[in-house]
Amino acid sequence: MTNANAYAIEVQGRSAGIVVADRGAFTFFVSDWAFRDLDRRVFRNVGQAERAAQLHYKRLPNHRR
């Protein structure tokens, strides 16, 4: 059995990106350019990255959702 080191992040059915484990942290790589402000940001854990993506989505103007 192996541990996963990459996780997909989805918000409201949109693929925001993936977070990849590296040296005890997780780096966010966007797959939807609407989440570009999160690109390559480093988070302590997957949950923190997911919450950041959800908060970012809530702040998007309606025409970008």
C-alpha positions in Angstrom: 0.0 0.0 0.0 1.3 3.5 -0.9 0.4 6.9 0.4 -1.0 9.4 -2.1 1.0 12.5 -2.7 -1.3 14.4 -5.0 -5.0 15.4 -4.5 -7.6 16.9 -6.8 -9.4 20.0 -5.5 -12.9 20.6 -6.7 -15.1 23.5 -5.9 -18.8 23.6 -6.9 -18.1 20.9 -9.5 -15.1 22.8 -11.0 -11.7 21.3 -11.0 -9.7 24.0 -9.3 -6.4 22.1 -9.4 -4.3 19.6 -7.6 -2.1 19.8 -4.5 1.1 17.9 -4.5 3.0 16.8 -1.3 6.6 18.0 -1.1 8.8 18.2 2.0 6.0 18.2 4.5 3.8 20.8 2.7 1.4 20.8 -0.3 1.8 23.0 -3.4 -1.3 24.0 -5.3 -1.2 23.8 -9.2 -4.3 25.3 -10.8 -6.2 23.6 -13.6 -8.8 26.3 -13.9 -7.4 29.7 -14.5 -10.2 31.3 -12.4 -8.1 30.0 -9.5 -4.8 31.5 -10.7 -4.2 33.4 -7.5 -3.6 30.1 -5.8 -1.1 28.8 -8.3 2.0 27.5 -6.7 0.9 28.6 -3.2 2.1 26.3 -0.5 -0.2 25.0 2.2 0.4 23.0 5.4 -2.2 20.3 4.5 -4.8 19.4 1.9 -7.7 20.7 4.0 -6.1 24.2 4.1 -5.7 24.2 0.3 -9.3 23.1 -0.2 -10.6 25.8 2.1 -8.5 28.4 0.3 -10.0 27.3 -3.0 -13.6 27.5 -1.7 -13.0 31.0 -0.2 -11.4 32.1 -3.5 -14.4 30.8 -5.4 -16.8 32.7 -3.2 -14.9 35.9 -3.9 -15.1 35.5 -7.7 -17.3 37.9 -9.6 -20.4 36.0 -10.9 -19.3 36.3 -14.5 -16.2 34.2 -13.7 -18.0 31.4 -11.8 
